[in-house]
C-alpha cells in the first residue's frame, strides 16, 4: 500500500510538472502548482509514513512536514496569483 501511495503522488507530481511546462497561461499554471502541493504531497507523505521501515518518530516528522506543506501550499499559490495579477495590471 505504501508503494502505491508513493507512486501515485509521484505520478501526480510528474503530471503537474509536465502540464506546467506546456501551459502558457499564467493563471492556469498556478493550478498545476497547487495540484502538486495539495494532492501529491499528502500522497507521498502517507506512503512514506506507512512504509515498513518507519518508526513513530519518522512518522511524526513526516506528518509535521506534510501538514506544513499542505497548509502553506495554497497560501503560496494565492500570493503568487495576486502578484501575477498586480504585475499584469501595471
N, C-alpha and C positions, 0 to 999 in steps of 0.2 A: 504494500500500500504506500509506503514512504517513497519508493522509487517512482511510482505512478504520479504522486503529487509533485515531486521534484521535476519530472519530465514535463508534466502539464504546465507548471509555472515557467519552465524554460521555453516551452513552445509558445506560450502567450507572450513572453518577453521577446522572443525572436520575431514573432508575427508583428508585434508593435514596432520593433526596430526597423523591419523591412518597410512597413507602411509609413513610418516616419520619414524614411529616406525617399520614398516615392511620392509623397504628398507635398504639394507646393503651397496649399492654403495654410496660413499661419495658425488660424483658429482650429482647424481640423488636426493639425499636428499636436496641439495641446491635448486633444482627446486620446491620441495614441500614447503620449507620455503618461497620462493619468491611468490608462489601461495597464501599463506596466507597473506603475507604483501601487495601484489599488487592487489589482487582481493577481498579478504574477507574484508579487512579494509574499502575500499570505499563503499562496500555494507552496512556494519553495520553503518558507519558514515552517509550515505544517509538516511538510515532508521530511525536513531535517530534524524536526522535533520528534517525529515518530520513528526515526532510524534506530536500528538496534544498538548502535554504539552510544546513543545519547544517555547521559546521566541527568539527574534532576537539575544540576546547576547549569549544564549545557542547554537544557530546555528552557530554564528561566532566562538565560541570556538571550536565546533566540526569540522568546516571547517578547522581551523588552525591545529588542531591535525591531521585530516585526510590528509591534504596536507603535513605535515611534515613526517608522516609515509609513504605516497605514494612516496615521493621524496627520503627519506633516506633508504627505504626498499631495492630497487635494489642495491644501493651502498654498503649496508651491506652484501648482498649476494655475490657481486663481490669481496669484500675484503675477505670474508670467503673462497671463491673459490680459490683466489690467495694464501692465507695462506695454504690451503689444498694441493694445487699443490706444493708449496715450501716444505712442510713437507714430502710429498711422494717422492720428488726428493732427499732429503738429508737424 
